[in-house]
Amino acid sequence: MPDQIEPHTTPAQAPEANPASDEAASGAPAPDELAQARGERDDYYDRLLRQAAEFDNYRKRTERERREMARYAAGDLLEALLPVVDDFERALQVEAGPDAAAYREGVELIYKQVQDLLARRGVTPIEAVGKPFDPQFHQAITYEPSPGHAEGEVLEVVRRGYMLGDRLLRPAMVKVAKA
């Protein structure tokens, strides 16, 4: 078999180089692709900055709303307490004399108003006397020997404790029996 001879080509006759295929072969992106990628990058960066600013504004707005709600909630409670304060002021203006029973009755009415107000707000007193000491609800201020009571039984409440629903507002200060 005769060998085939390849035709000789001169540089003028050589096929023209395709710049796209050369860049693809070298791994470098085309100038339009590079510009498009930079545009996308700038767009994503702009979106990121806007999202960060929106989130920061949201965080500030919710914090401000939370503070306002807490202030107004306290305002409602304080407004409900004002008639009780008025009644105490009137009770303090009364001269304690022969009408001591009437004075006591007035103070008891005010006390009942306060208890009713607390009950309407979901505040309940902690019943402690005669129950076992519970450090989650009671604060022991003293231990006293008491032969008629069990070890750790609450003997007396020095300061009443309160619950708001299932949350402890204030523990009861109690005296506890010691064997």
LINNOR-V657126 format. One record per backbone hydrogen bond with DSSP energy under -0.5 kcal/mol. NH is the residue of the N-H (numbers start at 1). CO is the residue of the C=O. If there is no record, write none. Layout:
NH/CO + NH/CO
This chain:
6/4 + 13/10 + 14/10 + 14/11 + 19/17 + 22/18 + 23/19 + 24/20 + 25/21 + 26/22 + 27/23 + 28/23 + 34/30 + 35/31 + 36/32 + 37/33 + 38/34 + 39/35 + 40/36 + 41/37 + 42/38 + 43/39 + 44/40 + 45/41 + 46/42 + 47/43 + 48/44 + 49/45 + 50/46 + 51/47 + 52/48 + 53/49 + 54/50 + 55/51 + 56/52 + 57/53 + 58/54 + 59/55 + 60/56 + 61/57 + 62/58 + 63/59 + 64/60 + 65/61 + 66/62 + 67/63 + 68/64 + 69/65 + 70/66 + 71/67 + 72/68 + 73/69 + 74/70 + 75/71 + 76/72 + 77/73 + 78/74 + 79/75 + 80/76 + 81/77 + 82/78 + 82/79 + 83/79 + 84/81 + 85/81 + 86/82 + 87/83 + 88/84 + 89/85 + 90/86 + 91/87 + 92/88 + 93/89 + 94/90 + 94/91 + 97/95 + 100/97 + 103/99 + 104/100 + 105/101 + 106/102 + 107/103 + 108/104 + 109/105 + 110/106 + 111/107 + 112/108 + 113/109 + 114/110 + 115/111 + 116/112 + 117/113 + 118/114 + 119/115 + 120/116 + 121/117 + 122/119 + 123/118 + 124/163 + 126/161 + 127/125 + 128/126 + 130/154 + 131/128 + 133/152 + 137/134 + 138/134 + 139/172 + 141/174 + 142/174 + 144/176 + 146/178 + 149/146 + 152/177 + 153/150 + 154/131 + 155/175 + 156/175 + 158/156 + 158/173 + 159/173 + 162/170 + 163/124 + 164/167 + 165/122 + 165/163 + 166/164 + 167/164 + 169/162 + 170/162 + 172/137 + 173/159 + 174/139 + 174/172 + 175/156 + 176/142 + 177/153 + 178/144
